[in-house]
Amino acid sequence: TANINTVTNLDVSNDNISDLTGIEDFITLTYLNCDSNQLTSLDVSNNTTLTTLYCNNNLLTSLDVSDAIALTNLQCKHNQLTSLDVSNNTALIILYCEVNQLTSIDISNNTALIQLVCYTNLLTNLNVNGAIALAFLECTNNQLTTLDVSNNTSLNDFRCINNQLTSLDVTNNVFLTNLTCQFNQLTSLDVSNNTALTYLNCQSNQLTSLDVSNNTALTYLECYSNQITSL
C-alpha cells in the first residue's frame, strides 16, 4: 500500500482485466481509466478523491460510486448496468451512460451537471428537474412517455429521438439552439419562445400544425412524416 498511496493517475485500459479488487487502496487517485476490459463489477466508493472515471466497454452489471463525492466526470457507456445511483455525486459535470440497460435515472441532486448522454437504454423515467445547469441532453432510443425539462433553462442541445413522448414543453428553454425530437408521438410542438433555435427536426410525429415564424435564427428544419395541414 505504501507504494501506491501517492498515485493520482492510473490507466489500465485494454489490459484484459476482469477484477479491480485493491483499487480501494489508491487513496489519492484522481483519474482512473479502465476502459475496454472484462470487468463485471466496480466499486470506487473508497476513492473519495477520484474526479474522473472512465469504465466504458466492459461487462459491468454493478457500479458503486456512492462515496466518490469528488467525481466530476463519469463515463460508463457500453456496459450492462440496470441501475446507476449518482445521488451523492453532487460535483458531477459530465455523465455518459449510454448503451446500458438502465430503466431510470435520477439526476435531481446533480445541480452542477452540464452534459448527460443516456441514449440506447430502457428508460421509462428520467428525472432532470434538479439539473439546473444542464446544457446538453441526449436521451435518444429509450421508452420515455413523459419528460419534464421546464427547470433546465440552460439547455442548449436537446435530443430525445425515438421515444414514446406524446407531449414536449420547451417554452422555458429559451437558449435552445438544437432540438431533435423525431420518431415520437407528439401531436403539438410550441417553439415560439425558442428564438435561438437554429436546428429543428420533428419529423415522424403526429403534428397537425407547426409555426416557426418566431424562429428567425432557424437554418435547418425537417418536419416530414407528420399530419401537418398548416405550416
N, C-alpha and C positions, 0 to 999 in steps of 0.2 A: 504493500500500500504506500509505503514511503516513496517509492519510485514513480508513482502516478499521481500523487496528490497535488502536483503543481501543473498537470497537463490541462490546457484550456481548449485546445482544438484536437479533434480525433476524427479521422476519415478512414472508415473500414468498408467503404462501398465496393461492390463487386468482388467480395472475398469469400463467397460460398459459405457464409456464416449462418448457422441455424440456432445459435444460442448466444445471448449477450449477458449472461449472468456475470456479475462482477462490475458492471457499468456503474453500479451504485457507489463504488469506492472512488470514482473520479470526481471528487468533491468540489473541484474548481472548474469543471468542464463548462464551457460556454457554447461550444459548437460541436455538434455530433452529426456525422453523415454516415448512415448505414444503409443507403440505397442499394437496391438490386442484390439482395441476399435471399436467404430462405427462412427468415425469422417468422415464427408463428405468434410470438408474444413479445412485448417490450414494456419494461417498467422503468421509467426515468423519474419516478416520484421523489427519489432521494437526491436527484441532481438539481438542487434548488438555484444554482447559478446559471443553468442552461438557458440560453437565449434563442438558439437556432437548432432545430431538429429536422433532419431530412431522413425519412424512413420509407420512401417510396419504393414501389416494385418489390414487395416482399409477399409473405403469406399471412400477414397479421390478422388474427381474429380478436386480439386484445391489445390495447394501448393505454397505459396509465400515465397521464401527465398531470395528475391531480395536484401534486405539490411542487411542480416545476413552475413556480409562480413568476419567474423572471422571463418566461418564454415569450418572445415577440414574433417568431416565425416558425410555424408548424406546417410541414408538408408530409402528408401520409397517403398520397394518392396511389391507386392501383394496388389495393390490398383486399382483404375480405372482412373488414370491420362491419359489425352490425350495430355498434353503438360507439359514441365518442363524447366524452364529458370534458368540456373546456370551461366549465363554470368558474373554476378557480383561477383561470389564466387571464386575468384582467388586463395584463400588459400586451396581450396578443394583438399584432397589427396585421399579420398575413396568415390565412388559413386555407390550405389547399387539401381537400379530402375527397376529390373526385374519384370515380370508378371504385366504389366500395359497395357495401350492402346496407348502408345506413337508411333507417326508416324515419328518423327525425334528427334535427339539430337545433339546439337552443343556444343562441349567442347573445341572449338578453343581458348577460353580465359583461360582455366584451365591448365596452364603450370606446376602446381605442382602435378597434378593428377597422381596417381600411379596405382590405380585399378578402372576399370569400368566394371560393370556387368549389362547388359541390355537385357538379353535373354527373350524370350517369350513376345514380344511386337508386334507392327505393323510397325516396322521401315522400311522406304524406303530410308531414308537418315541418315547417321551417319558421322558427321564431327569431326575427331580426329586429324586434321593436327597440331593444336597448342599444343596438349598434349604431349610435347616432353619428359616428364618423365614417360610416361605410360609404365608399365611393365606387367600388366595383363589385357587382354581384352576378355570379354565373351559376344558375341552378337548372340548366337545361337537362332534359331526359330524366324526369322524375315523375311522380304521381300526385303532384300538388293540385288540390282543388281550390284552395284559397291561399293568398299571400298578401300580407299587410306590410307595405313599405312606406306608410304615411309618416313614420318617425325618422326615416332615413333621408333627411333633407339635403345631405351632401352627395347623394347618389348621382354619379356621372355616367356610368355604363351599366346597363341592366339587361341581362339576358335570361329569359325564362322560357325558352323554346321547348316545345314538345312536352307539355304537361296537360293538366285537365282543368285549367283555370276558366271559370265562367265569367269572372269579373276581374278588373285590374284598375286600381285607383292610383294614378301617378300625379295627381293635381298638386301635391306638396313637393314634388321632386323637380324644382324649378331649374336645377343645374344639369339636368339630364341632357346629354348630347347623343347618346346611343341607346335605342330601345329596340330589342328584338324579342317579339312575343308570338311568333308564328307557331302554327300547329297546336293551338289551344281551342277553347270553345267560347271565346269572347263574343258577346252579342253587341257590345258597345265599347268605345275607347275614346276617352276625352283627353286630348293632348293640347288643349287651348292654353294651359299655363306653362307648357314646356317650350318656351320661346328660344331656348338654347339648342334645341334638338336639330341635329344635322343628319342623323341616320335613323330611319324607321322602317322596320319590316314587321308587318302584322298579317301577312298572307296566311291562308288556310285556317281561318276562324269562321265565325258566323255573323260578321259585321254586316249591317244593312246600310250604314252611312259612315262617312269619315270626313272630318273637317280639319284641314291643316292650314287654313287661311291665316292663322296667327303665327305659324312656324316659318318665319321669314328666313331663318338660317338653314332650313332643310335643303340638303343637296341630294339625298337618296331616299326613295320611297318605293316599297313593294307592298301591295295590298291585294294581290290577285287571289283567286280561290276563296272568295267570300260570297256574300249575297248583296253586295253593295248596289244600291239604286241611286244613291246621292253621294257625290264626291266634290 
